[in-house]
Amino acid sequence: MNLEILLPILLPLIVGLAVGIVKPSYDKRNKIIIATTVINFFLVLYILIFKTNKILHLIKINEFLDLYLYPDKTGIIFAILVSSLWIFTTFYSIDYMGEKNNLSKFFMFFLITEGITLGIAFSGNLITLYLFYELLTLSTFPLVIEKGSELALNAGKKYLIYSFCGATMVLFGVILLFSQTQNLSFIPGGIVGSLVYGNKDIFLMVYLLLFLGFGVKAALVPFHSWLPSAMVAPTPVSSLLHAVAVVKSGIFALGRMTYYVLGWKVIEFTEGNKYTLVLVLLTILMGSFLAMHQENLKRRLAYSTISQLGYIMLALVIFDSSSYVGGMLHMLFHATIKITLFFCVGAIMHYENKTELHEIAGIGKKMPKTMISFTVASICLIGIPPTNGFVSKWFLAIGGLEQGSYLVPIILLLSAFFTAGYLIPVISTAFFKGNPAQEVEISEPNNFMLVPIILLASINVILGFFPNAIIDTIQLAADKLF
């Protein structure tokens, strides 16, 4: 048996429960959490080297409820993203959440969420992914309402309503799919095949139910409003929601459904992607446009996330090898970019108690390393060459052109101008406004917070100059799909 595959899922679950029940002292708790996330990263690497494409059966009640793990290359890429960024978030959270001993519940769900997200990455079929996907909603809900205020509770309620509505659509889609195929496995090219020719309308319904259902967590317009509302959560939680766990799990599930369950040829035959393309393009433009009108920094980044997720979903409705590579790249690169931006904004909120754009005038002089890191990440998100954001958007544009669509590069270019429109004002306000003659004492965050910010900003630059290893890995997966 390949029980090692279960370790990265079980370790944070067990340690998280232990932290919540035993409630260790501040210093001991921090050491336990750091050790867990670091060990988990190396466990994922071990699976990459020795256990890729190995099956671990968990439980089988019948053909429908057959739960098993199967970490393939695509799942491992997502797992490495999750486990590595969780380490940065752990160090950041320790400083951000403060020296309190009553945060055991927060860190319990923090660790549990990592294990569940890795369960999504390693899922071998659609029903296993669906199970972990629902557990993710339950584990992140306490993190969203951590502050306990009325605003936080309302945001949590909204998050649950949207998530469960999406889950209901997914469940209907899964049941309808199984009634036709008697199979829910992840297979490159999908499991439907020639069955679609006699059941076009049924598979169109399946596709729309699954795309819209998983699209809720991916903040697909018009199911996006839970995401800005969830900004009431602490910044480490916002970072996880926007960069790593929730929205990327939604994107990952959409990718599995599109290329490994239904298959892009089946979707193209049903013409379902013509409907979802409209929503995806609306998501890109609407997210960017609304971000420009947000005075609150976290909400500005929240609407930015909605737009950027639209880029990734674009790869799921334009069926081309280059667009697939671009979408997978942007899933990775957006994660490292957006978590950097949120960490920077969180540092400003935590140390300077400033949340609005007009309040940060001149803060670049007081927190130069933080704001330089924000600037670097902003340039990457805009997609200025040779950054990582440019690389992923280039592949997306090429994919659109290869399909004969000039609309795709036009939308990407237009959205890039919007992206500059909501990020550059933050940079200019921080560095070029305020009293230039005033002497400012430099006051950067604690190293627990500052070092992850600087390292992530550096990683974004490095990935822009040296993306070939990641591109080659994703291209190998794409070659099996097209």
JONOR-V747795 format. One line per field, one symbol per residue. ss: DSSP state (A for helix, B for strand, O for the rest). psi: psi as a letter, one per 40 degrees, with the letter a starting at -180 (. if undefined). burial: I if it has 9 or more other C-alpha atoms within 8 Angstrom, else O. A space follows every 50 residues. Layout:
BEGIN
ss=???
psi=???
burial=???
END
This chain:
BEGIN
ss=OOOAAAAAAAAAAAAAAAAAAAOOOAAAAAAAAAAAAAAAAAAAAAAAAA AOOOBBBBBBOOOOOBBBBBOOAAAAAAAAAAAAAAAAAAAAAAAAAOOO OOOAAAAAAAAAAAAAAAAAAABOBAAAAAAAAAAAAAAAAAAAOOOOOA AAAAAAAAAAAAAAAAAAAAAAAAAAAAAAAOOOBOOOOOOOAAAAAAOA AAAAAAAAAAAAAAAAAOOOOOOOAAAAAAAAOOAAAAAAAAAAOAAAAA AAAAAAAAAAAAOAAAAAAAOAAAAAAAAAAAAAAAAAAAAOOOOBAAAA AAAAAAAAAAAAAAOOOOOOAAAAAAAAAAAAAAAAAAAAAAAAAAAAAA AAOOOBAAAAOOAAAAOAAAAAAAAAAAAAAAOOOOOAAAAAAAAAAAAA AAOOOAAAAAAAAAAAAAAAAAAAAAAAAAAAOOOOOOOOOOOOOOAAAA AAAAAAAAAAAAAAAOOAAAAAAAAAAAAAAO
psi=igdddeddddddddddddddddgiiddddddddddddddddddddddddd ehfihhhdihdaddghhiighaddddddddddddddddddddddddeigi efeddddddddddddddddddeheiddddddddddddddeddddeddeid dddddddddddddddddddddddddddddddfhfihhheiedbedddefd ddddddddddddddeddefhhffeeddddeeeiidddddddddcccdddd ddddddddeecdhddddddefdedddddddddddddddddddehdhdddd ddddddddddddddeeehgidddddddddddddddddddddddddddddd defheideeeheedddgdddddddddddddddfhifiddddddddddddd ddeehedddddddddddddddedddddddddeiahdehhhhhgiiidddd dddddddddddddddgedddddddddddded.
burial=OOOOIOIIIIIIIIIIIIIIOOIIOIOOIIOIIIOIIIOIIOIIIIIIOO IIOOIIOOOIOOOIIIIIIIIIIIIIOIIIIIIIIIIIIIIIIIIIOOOO IOOIIIIIIIIIIIIIIIIIIIIIIIIIIOOIIIIIIOIIIIIIIIOOOO OIIOIIOIIIOIIOIIIIIIOIIIOIIIOOIIOIIIOIIIIIOOIIOOOI OOIIIIIIIIIIIIIIIIIIIOIIOIIIIIIIIIIIIIIIIIIIIIIIII IIIIIIIIIIIIIIOIIIOIIIIOOIIOIIIIIIIIIIIIIIOIIIIIII IIIIIIIIIIIIIIIIIIIIIIIIIIIIIIIIIIIIIIIIIIIIIIIIII OOOIIIIOOIIIIIIIIIOIIIIIIIIIIIIIIIOOIIIIIIIIIIIIII IOIOOOOIIOIIOOIIIIIIIIIIOIIIIIIIIOOOOOOOOOOIIOOIII OIIIOIIOIIIIIIIOIOOOIOOIIOIIOOIO
END
